Amino acid sequence: MSASLNEASRQFYLGQFGVRMWYARSPLPGAAPSPEFDFAERASASPAPLNAVLPSPRETDRADRAGKLAALQGLMNGEAPARTEERAPVASVEPSHSPAPSEAVAAEEKAAVAAPEPSIAVRANWGFWVGEDVLLVSELSDDASFQLQAALAQNILKAIDQSSSNSFRVQWPVFNNPLAPGGDRKTLISVVKGQLESHAGKHVILLGVLMPLAAEDRETMIQELWGRVVVDAPGSLAALSTDPVAKRALWDMLKPLFAHR
């Protein structure tokens, strides 16, 4: 390819690409001086004259449609269709490299190891009944009347010669959104311990508390919240109200501890 083109050839090729050239009628302020353009005709190139007007895209499209219509009419009249120019083969595009199944599995395992596993969220709906020497804590059920559950808690304390002087309720987390700050286990433990500061040293009875947790995880939570527990029954107050067998089993656990009272 020639190292340089004269201006006439350059404008011809640019015109084929739809690039229209223009020149300033007078020098522009701050612009570099224009080179001396060579408009001489060369034998190797056959550019269109500068004053020639190239067809507009609309005229070209109209001509193409007219040619297609003429070819269609020729086919209807039995004429052989004109041979069309063969297009150059299109180079095949290689697909981008996708990781093998083994590589994808390895990447997922690596990401799982790198990301810390969040601890299981703890939900609490607990009722606390404070006796003279005993603290009764039970999981509360929204399907049963709170008055019924509270009455059963009072009866259990009376059965072991305890009168309830105070009661309160803890619901956790405060917000339903688990991602809201302040809903973690550490804050729950801090809240419960703050409520029980004035009731330290009492015998703790748990009814259906933290049962969804695994055994080891549950034991850790119980130790952090209450320390030593004298009775840990699986059934809550609502479950005891409809299960005489579970109620009798609870009484069998309480009787040896408080029979001397």
C-alpha positions as CSV (number, residue, x, y, z in Angstrom):
1,M,0.0,0.0,0.0
2,S,1.3,3.5,-0.8
3,A,2.8,5.4,2.1
4,S,0.6,8.4,1.2
5,L,-2.3,9.4,-0.9
6,N,-2.9,12.5,-2.8
7,E,-5.8,14.6,-1.5
8,A,-8.1,13.7,-4.4
9,S,-7.7,9.9,-3.8
10,R,-8.1,10.4,0.0
11,Q,-11.3,12.2,-0.5
12,F,-12.5,9.6,-2.9
13,Y,-12.0,6.8,-0.4
14,L,-13.4,8.7,2.5
15,G,-16.5,9.5,0.3
16,Q,-17.0,5.8,-0.2
17,F,-17.3,5.4,3.6
18,G,-19.7,8.3,3.8
19,V,-17.2,10.8,5.3
20,R,-17.7,14.3,3.9
21,M,-14.6,16.6,3.9
22,W,-14.7,20.3,4.4
23,Y,-12.1,23.0,4.5
24,A,-12.1,26.3,6.3
25,R,-12.3,29.3,4.0
26,S,-9.9,31.3,6.2
27,P,-7.3,30.2,8.8
28,L,-8.8,29.3,12.2
29,P,-7.4,31.1,15.3
30,G,-4.9,28.9,17.0
31,A,-5.0,26.1,14.4
32,A,-1.8,24.7,12.9
33,P,-1.1,25.6,9.3
34,S,-2.6,23.2,6.8
35,P,-0.2,21.2,4.6
36,E,0.1,21.7,0.9
37,F,-2.5,19.2,-0.4
38,D,-1.7,17.4,-3.7
39,F,-4.8,17.3,-5.9
40,A,-3.0,15.8,-8.9
41,E,-4.7,12.9,-10.7
42,R,-2.7,9.6,-10.6
43,A,-3.1,6.7,-13.0
44,S,-3.3,4.1,-10.3
45,A,-6.3,5.8,-8.7
46,S,-9.5,6.7,-10.3
47,P,-11.2,9.0,-7.7
48,A,-14.5,10.6,-8.4
49,P,-14.3,14.3,-9.3
50,L,-14.5,16.6,-6.3
51,N,-17.7,18.2,-7.6
52,A,-19.4,14.9,-8.1
53,V,-22.4,14.3,-5.7
54,L,-22.5,10.9,-4.2
55,P,-25.9,9.3,-4.0
56,S,-27.7,9.6,-0.7
57,P,-28.6,6.5,1.4
58,R,-32.3,6.9,0.5
59,E,-31.5,6.9,-3.2
60,T,-29.3,3.8,-2.8
61,D,-32.0,2.0,-0.9
62,R,-34.5,2.9,-3.6
63,A,-32.2,1.5,-6.2
64,D,-31.8,-1.7,-4.4
65,R,-35.5,-2.2,-4.0
66,A,-36.0,-1.5,-7.7
67,G,-33.4,-4.1,-8.6
68,K,-35.0,-6.7,-6.3
69,L,-38.4,-6.0,-7.9
70,A,-36.9,-6.4,-11.4
71,A,-35.4,-9.7,-10.4
72,L,-38.7,-10.9,-9.0
73,Q,-40.5,-10.0,-12.2
74,G,-37.9,-11.8,-14.2
75,L,-38.5,-15.0,-12.1
76,M,-42.2,-14.7,-12.7
77,N,-41.6,-14.4,-16.5
78,G,-39.3,-17.5,-16.5
79,E,-36.0,-15.8,-16.8
80,A,-33.0,-17.2,-15.1
81,P,-32.0,-15.2,-12.1
82,A,-28.8,-13.2,-12.3
83,R,-25.8,-14.6,-10.5
84,T,-25.1,-12.8,-7.3
85,E,-21.6,-12.1,-6.1
86,E,-20.3,-14.7,-3.6
87,R,-19.6,-13.3,-0.2
88,A,-16.4,-13.9,1.5
89,P,-16.7,-16.6,4.2
90,V,-17.3,-15.3,7.6
91,A,-14.5,-16.2,10.1
92,S,-15.7,-18.4,12.8
93,V,-15.7,-17.0,16.3
94,E,-14.3,-19.2,19.0
95,P,-16.5,-19.4,22.0
96,S,-15.1,-17.9,25.2
97,H,-13.6,-20.4,27.6
98,S,-16.0,-21.7,30.1
99,P,-14.7,-23.4,33.2
100,A,-15.0,-27.2,33.4
101,P,-17.5,-28.6,35.9
102,S,-14.6,-29.6,38.2
103,E,-13.2,-26.1,38.1
104,A,-16.7,-24.6,38.9
105,V,-17.2,-27.0,41.8
106,A,-13.7,-26.2,43.1
107,A,-14.4,-22.4,42.9
108,E,-17.7,-22.8,44.7
109,E,-16.1,-24.9,47.5
110,K,-13.3,-22.2,47.8
111,A,-15.9,-19.4,48.1
112,A,-17.8,-21.4,50.7
113,V,-14.7,-21.9,52.8
114,A,-13.7,-18.3,52.5
115,A,-17.1,-16.9,53.6
116,P,-17.9,-17.2,57.3
117,E,-20.9,-19.4,58.1
118,P,-23.5,-17.3,59.9
119,S,-24.8,-18.6,63.2
120,I,-28.3,-19.8,63.5
121,A,-30.6,-17.0,64.5
122,V,-32.2,-17.3,67.9
123,R,-35.9,-16.5,68.3
124,A,-37.4,-16.1,71.7
125,N,-40.9,-15.7,73.0
126,W,-40.4,-16.3,76.6
127,G,-42.4,-15.8,79.8
128,F,-40.7,-15.3,83.1
129,W,-42.4,-15.9,86.5
130,V,-40.3,-15.0,89.5
131,G,-41.0,-16.8,92.8
132,E,-39.3,-16.5,96.2
133,D,-36.6,-19.0,95.4
134,V,-37.5,-20.1,91.9
135,L,-37.4,-18.6,88.4
136,L,-39.8,-20.3,85.9
137,V,-39.1,-19.6,82.2
138,S,-41.3,-21.0,79.5
139,E,-41.6,-20.7,75.7
140,L,-44.9,-19.0,75.0
141,S,-47.3,-20.0,72.2
142,D,-49.3,-17.6,70.1
143,D,-51.8,-20.4,69.4
144,A,-52.9,-20.6,73.1
145,S,-54.3,-17.9,75.3
146,F,-51.6,-16.0,77.3
147,Q,-54.0,-16.0,80.3
148,L,-54.2,-19.8,80.2
149,Q,-50.4,-20.1,80.1
150,A,-49.9,-17.6,82.9
151,A,-52.4,-19.4,85.1
152,L,-50.7,-22.7,84.5
153,A,-47.3,-21.1,85.5
154,Q,-48.8,-19.7,88.7
155,N,-50.2,-23.2,89.5
156,I,-46.8,-24.8,89.0
157,L,-45.2,-22.4,91.4
158,K,-48.0,-22.9,94.0
159,A,-47.5,-26.6,93.7
160,I,-43.9,-26.2,95.0
161,D,-44.9,-23.6,97.6
162,Q,-43.8,-20.6,95.6
163,S,-45.8,-17.4,95.1
164,S,-45.0,-15.3,92.0
165,S,-44.1,-11.8,92.9
166,N,-43.1,-10.6,89.4
167,S,-43.5,-11.7,85.8
168,F,-42.4,-10.3,82.4
169,R,-42.0,-11.3,78.8
170,V,-39.1,-11.2,76.3
171,Q,-39.7,-11.4,72.6
172,W,-36.7,-11.6,70.2
173,P,-35.6,-10.3,67.8
174,V,-37.2,-6.9,68.3
175,F,-37.5,-6.5,64.5
176,N,-38.7,-9.1,62.1
177,N,-35.9,-8.3,59.7
178,P,-33.0,-10.7,60.8
179,L,-30.5,-8.3,59.1
180,A,-31.4,-5.4,61.4
181,P,-28.6,-4.5,63.8
182,G,-28.9,-5.5,67.4
183,G,-30.7,-8.8,66.8
184,D,-27.8,-11.1,67.4
185,R,-27.3,-13.7,70.2
186,K,-24.9,-11.5,72.1
187,T,-27.5,-8.7,72.5
188,L,-30.2,-11.2,73.5
189,I,-28.0,-12.6,76.3
190,S,-27.2,-9.0,77.4
191,V,-30.9,-8.1,77.5
192,V,-32.0,-11.2,79.5
193,K,-29.1,-10.9,82.0
194,G,-30.1,-7.3,82.5
195,Q,-33.7,-8.3,83.4
196,L,-32.4,-11.0,85.8
197,E,-29.8,-9.0,87.7
198,S,-32.1,-8.6,90.7
199,H,-33.1,-12.3,90.6
200,A,-29.6,-14.0,90.7
201,G,-29.2,-17.2,92.7
202,K,-32.7,-18.5,92.1
203,H,-33.4,-22.1,91.0
204,V,-34.2,-22.0,87.3
205,I,-36.9,-24.2,85.7
206,L,-37.0,-24.2,81.9
207,L,-40.1,-25.3,79.9
208,G,-39.6,-25.8,76.2
209,V,-36.9,-23.1,75.9
210,L,-34.4,-23.1,72.9
211,M,-35.6,-26.5,71.7
212,P,-34.9,-25.8,67.9
213,L,-31.2,-25.5,68.6
214,A,-28.7,-28.4,68.5
215,A,-27.9,-30.0,71.8
216,E,-24.4,-28.6,72.2
217,D,-25.4,-25.1,71.0
218,R,-28.5,-25.1,73.3
219,E,-26.4,-26.1,76.3
220,T,-23.9,-23.2,75.6
221,M,-26.8,-20.7,75.4
222,I,-28.4,-22.0,78.6
223,Q,-25.0,-21.7,80.5
224,E,-24.5,-18.2,79.2
225,L,-28.1,-17.1,80.1
226,W,-28.8,-18.9,83.4
227,G,-25.9,-20.9,84.4
228,R,-27.2,-23.9,86.5
229,V,-30.7,-25.2,85.7
230,V,-32.5,-27.5,88.2
231,V,-35.3,-28.6,85.8
232,D,-35.1,-28.6,82.0
233,A,-38.4,-29.9,80.5
234,P,-39.0,-30.2,76.8
235,G,-42.7,-29.2,76.9
236,S,-43.8,-25.5,77.1
237,L,-46.8,-24.3,79.2
238,A,-49.1,-24.6,76.1
239,A,-47.9,-28.2,75.5
240,L,-48.4,-29.1,79.2
241,S,-52.0,-27.7,79.1
242,T,-53.0,-30.3,76.6
243,D,-50.8,-33.2,77.6
244,P,-51.5,-34.9,81.0
245,V,-48.6,-37.3,80.5
246,A,-46.0,-34.4,80.1
247,K,-47.6,-32.6,83.1
248,R,-47.1,-35.7,85.3
249,A,-43.5,-36.1,84.0
250,L,-42.8,-32.5,85.0
251,W,-44.2,-33.1,88.5
252,D,-42.0,-36.1,88.9
253,M,-39.0,-33.9,88.2
254,L,-40.1,-31.1,90.6
255,K,-41.3,-33.3,93.5
256,P,-37.8,-34.6,94.7
257,L,-36.4,-31.0,94.5
258,F,-39.1,-29.2,96.5
259,A,-40.8,-32.0,98.6
260,H,-39.2,-30.6,101.8
261,R,-41.0,-27.3,101.4
